[in-house]
Structure formats: structure tokens, C-alpha cells
């Protein structure tokens, strides 16, 4: 099973029996046409996977910001994603 949602784009959460895997589509495909992804970690809970996505999204911007601005972005993004996914 996969969780694909605009709130967590460009990331996806792939769920198997033992873990929640955070994947990012690279924009490439292999010779067979399968989408290639970059793995950002294996997590034992959906909450941990969402937390990783929040960190990746906050850190994807190269802006120089104050600590307060960073924490504000982090909290806002985490709340937004958590509400969307009902975590």
C-alpha cells in the first residue's frame, strides 16, 4: 500500500508488513518504465514517517532564517500534514 497525498509531495509513504518507508520519486524511470525512488528511511510507525517528511520538507529550503522562523515553519508544516493525514 502507498500513501500519496498533495500534503506530503514529493514524498510517499510505502507501507508493508513491518515498516513505513518514506520514498521520493526521482523523476526517472528504469528500462522497464518503473518509477525510480529515493528511500529516506524505514520507520516502525506512521507518526515517525510523517515526522521524517516534515523534517525533509522544512530542510529542503536553503533560506537563512532565525531559530524562531525555523521553528514556526516546522510546527506549521507538521500541523498541516498531521491534520491532512489524521495522524
N, C-alpha and C positions, 0 to 999 in steps of 0.2 A: 504494500500500500504506500501511496505517496501523498503528502500534504503539499499542495501547490496553491498559493494564495497571493494576491497582489500585495498584501501587507508585509510579506517576507521576501518578495522578489529582490534579487535574482536567486534567492536560495530556495531549496526544497527540503522537506524532511521525509526521508525514506524510512519506513517502519518495517522491521522484520520481527521475528520471534524474540530476539534477545536485545535489540537496541533501536535507538532513534538516531539515524545518520543524517547529518547536515551536509547537503550537496549543493554545488553551484554549477549551473550549465556553463561550459566554457565558450559556447558559440561554435564549436566544431563538432564534426561527426567522423566516425571511423569509416573504413572502406565499405562496410555493410549498411551504412546510413544510420547507425545508432548514435544518439547524442552522447558526447563525452562530458563528464562532470569532474569537478574537483571536490574531493572529500575534505570537509573541515572538522571532522570528528565523529566519534561514536559515543552515544550517551545512553544512560540507563533510564532516563525519564524524559518526558516531553518538555517539562519545565527547564531542564538542563539544555536541551537542544534549542529552545526558544532563547534562553539566556545567551547562548553562543551566537545566535543570529543577531541579537541586539548588539552585542559587542562588535561583531563584524561590520554591521551597518554603521554604527557610530564611528568606528575607526576607519571607515572607507573614505572619509573626507580628510584632505590634507591641510585643512584650515588650522591656523594658530588661534586657540581660544583660551579663555580663562578657565580655571577649575570649575567655577560656578556655571559657566555656559556649557561646559562639557557634561557636568552632572545633570543639568537641565535637559539637554538633548537626550542623554541616556535614559533618564526617568520618563520623559515624554514618549520616546520610542518604545520603551518596554511596556508602558501602559497601553499604548496604541495596539501593539502586536498582541499582548495578552488579552485585551478585550476582544479583538477580532477572532482569536483562536479559542477564546473562552477557557484559558488556562488558569 
